[in-house]
Amino acid sequence: MSELPKDTLLWSFGYLGRKPQLALRLVCQQFRGLVDQFLAPKWSVMLRRSPKKAESPPGSMWLGCSAAEVSVVSELLMDYMLEVGAFLAAQQQCSLFPNLTSLDVSHIQFGMKGMKALASSISFPKLTSLDLTFSRIEDVGMGALAASCYFPNLISLNVSWNQIKDAGIKALVTSPFFPSLTSLNFSKNLIRDAGMKALASSSFFPSLTSLDLSSNGIEDAGMEALAASSFFSELALLNVSWNQIKDAGMEALAASHFFPNLTSLNVCCNQIKDAGIEALAASPFFPKLTS
C-alpha cells in the first residue's frame, strides 16, 4: 500500500471512521503523517476536549496518552480482540496455536465480552501462562473463564487490576478445570472476606505455590479463614499486603500449621500492630520462611 499515490490512500482512509483513522497512525510513519496532516484536523479538537487524565496502572502502555486517546484506541483494540476471539471460538475442528504456552493480553482492556470469546476458544490446548492484567473482565468475565474447560494445562494466572469482586473469585475457586495452577494473582481487585472464605474452602488448587491477594479489602475474618484452611500446604509465597488485616488476622496466621513450605510472606501496609508481629515472630510453624 505504501506504493499507492497519496490521493488514493487519503481517498481510502476517508471511508473509515475516526477510531480506525486513529489506529492507522500506529501502522507506519507514512500513514501517521497522512492522518496528522489531512484527517486529524477534522477530529483532533474532539480528542482535546476532555481534561480528565487517563487512569492507568504503573508501566501501562497508555502513559503519555490523553484520556480521549486512551478511550478511542482501547475501544478499537477491544473490538479487534472481540473479532479475533469470536473467530477463535468458531474453530471447532482445529487448534490455531497448538504449541502456544504463554499468552499476555494485559492492558488491552477487551472486557467481559472479549473474555467470554477467549474462554470459549479451543485454540490454546497447551497454554500454561495467561496474563489478563487490566483487561476489564470483572466478575462476568471471571465467571466465563472459570467455566471453561479449554485450559487444562494452565499453571500461572494473573487477573490483577480487573475490578473482580467476591463473586468472581468464588467462580474460579469452585471450578474443577484448573488442577495444575501453581501461581494465582488476584491483586488490586475488590475481594473481601466472603471471597477469601470461598478461597479457603476450595480444594481445587492442590499444587498452588504462589498466591497474591495484595491490594484488596481483606480483613481479619478473611485472613482467619485462610489460616484455618488445610488446602494450601504447598504454598511458598503469600502476599496479603495493602489490605485491612489487623492483629487478630495476623495471630490466626501465626497459629496455623497449614503452611509448612512458606518461604515468602508479605503483610506490609495493613493495620497490624505489635501483638500481631510478636505472634508471628514467636510462631514455630514457618521453618522455611526467608522473607
N, C-alpha and C positions, 0 to 999 in steps of 0.2 A: 504493500500500500504506500510505502514511502516514495515510490517512483511516480505515483499519480500526481497530476497537476494540483496546485494549491486550491484552485477554484473547485475542482472536483471533490477534494477532501472536505472543503467547507460546505459544499452542497450536501454531501452525505451526512456530515455532522449536524447540519441544520434540522434533520429529521428526528434527531434524538432529543430526549428531554434533558432537563438541567442536570439530573443526577448522572446519567451516562456521559454527558459532556464533561462533568467534573472528573469522572473516572478516567476519561481519555487523557487528562493531564498527567496521569500516572503511567501511561503506556511508554512514551518516549519523549525526548526533548522537542522533536518537531511538532508532535501533537500538542504538547504543553504550550509551545509558542503560538500555535494557531488558535487554540482555545483562549489564551490570555489576551491575544491581540484583537480577535474578531468576535468571539462569542461571550467571553466573560463580562464585558461591559453591560450586557443585557440583564445579567442576574447577579453580578458581583455586589451591587448595592444591597440585595436581599441577604447575602452572606454576612454583611457587616452590620445588619440591623440589631441582632441580639447581643447585648452587652454581657450576658451571662457567660461565665467561664465554664469550660468543659470539665466535668468531673471524671478523673481517670486515676487509676492506681499507679503507684510508683513504677517506672520503667515502661509505661504504656506507650504503644505505637502512636498515640494521639498527642503526645506532648508537643506543644508549639502550634497546634491547630486551634482555630476558633471553635466555639460551641456549634455554630451552624455547619462548619465543615465536618466536624465530627459526626453530627447528625446525618448529614447527607451521605457521606462516604460509608458510615456504619449501616445505614438502611440499604445502600446499594450492595454492600458485601453480604448483608443478611439475605437479600433477595437472591443473590448469586448462590449462597450456600443452600438456600431452600431448594433452588433448582437442581443443584448437584445432589443434595440429599434425596430429593424426590426421584431423581434418575437412578441413584444407587439403590433405593428401596424397591425400584421396579425390576432390578436384576435378580430374578428368582432362579435362574438357571446356572449362574456362574459367579465367581468372586473376582471383582476387578482388581483387587490388590491382595492377592493370595499370600504374599510374603511380607506385607507391611506389619511392623511390630510396634511402631511408635507414631502417635498422631497428636499433634499440637495445634488446636484451633482456638487457643486463648486470645482474648481481646478482640475477637471478630464480632461478638455480640449477636449471634444468629438467633438467639431467643428460644422460646418454648417450641415453636413450630419446627425450627431447624433441628432441635434436639430430638423431636419425635421422628423426623426423617432419618437422622443418623441412627437412632436406636432401632429402627426397623430395617436397616440395611444388613445384608449378609456378606458385604464386600470386605470385611476385616476379620477373617477367621483366626488369624494369628496375632492379633493386636494384644500387646502386653502393657502398653502405657498410653493413657488417654488424659490429655490436659485440656480442661474446659474452663480455665480461669477467666473470669469476667466475660461470660458468654450470655448472661441474662436468661438462664434456663429456669430459674426459680423452682417452686415445688412441682409444677406441672411437668416441666422438662425432666426433673429428677425422677418423677414417677415413671415417665416413659423409659428412661434408661434402666431403672430398677426392674421393669417388666420385660426387658429384652433378654433373650437367651442367646444372642449372637456374639457375645464377648466372653467365651468360656475360659480364655487364657489370660484375661486381664489381671495384672499384678499391681499396677500403680494407677490410681485415680485421683485427679486433682479437680475439685469443684469449688475452689475458693472464689470469693467475690461474686456470688450469684444470687444473693438475697434468698437463700434457701432457709426455710423455717423448719419447725418440728415435723410437719407432715412430709417434707422432702427427705429428711434423714430417716424417718420411720419407714418410708417406702424402700429405701436402699437396704436398711439393716434387716428387713423381713424378706428380702429377696434371696432365693437359693441359687441364683445364677452367677455368683462371683466367688466361688470357693477358693480361688487362687490368690485373692487380693493379699498383698503384703504391705502396701502403703496406701493410706487414705488421708486426703487433705480436705477438711471441711472448714478451713479457716476463713475468717472475715465474712461470715454469714449471719443468720439471725436465729441460731439454735439456742433453745432454752432448756430448762430442766426436763421437760417432757421428752424432748428429743434425746437427751442424754440417757434417760431411763430406758427408752426404747433400744438405744445402742447397747446399754449394759446388759440387757436381757437377750441379746442376739447371739446365737451360736453358729452363725453362718460365716464367720471370719476366723477360722482356727489358725491361719498362718499369718495373721496381721502382726507386723513388727514395727510399723511406724504409723502413729495416729496424731494428726494435727487438728486441734479444735480451738486454736487461738482466736481471739477477737470475735467472740460470740456473746451470749448473755447468760452463760452458765453460772449457777450459784451453788451453794453448799449441797442442796438436795441432789443436784445432778452429779456432783463430784462424789458424793457418798454412794450413789447408785453404781457408778463406775468402779469405785474402790471395793464394793461388795461383789463384783462380778468375777466369776471364775473362768470366763471365756477368752481372756486375753493374756494367757500365760506366756505367749511368745513375744509380747510387746517389748521392744528395746528402746523406742523413742516415744515419748508422750509430751505433747506441747498443749498446755491449757492456759497459756499466758493471756493477758488482756481480757479477763473475764471478771466475774464478780464473786469469786470464791473467797471465803473468809477462813477463820481458824478451824471451824467445825469441819469444813470440807478437807482441809489440809490434814487434820488429825485423823480423819477417816482413811485417807490415803496412807498415812504413816502407819496405821494399824493393820493395813491389808497385807496378806501374804500371797496374793494372787499375781504379783508382778516380779517374779524372781529373776527375770532376764533384763529388767530395765537398766539401761546404761545412760540414758539422757532424759532429764526431766526439766521442763521449763514451766515455772509457775509465776514468772515475773508480772508485775503490773496488775495484781489482784488486790484484795483487801486483807491480805494475810499479815498478822502481827506476830509478836514474839512467841505466843503459845503455839501457833501453827509451825513456825520454823523450829522451835525446840522439839516438838513432837517428831518432825521429820528427822532431825539430827540424831535423835535417840532411838530411831527405828532400826531393828535388826533385819528387816525384810528386803533391803536393797543392796545386797553384797556386790553387785556388778556396776553400781552407779558410778559414772566417771564425770558427768557434767550435769 
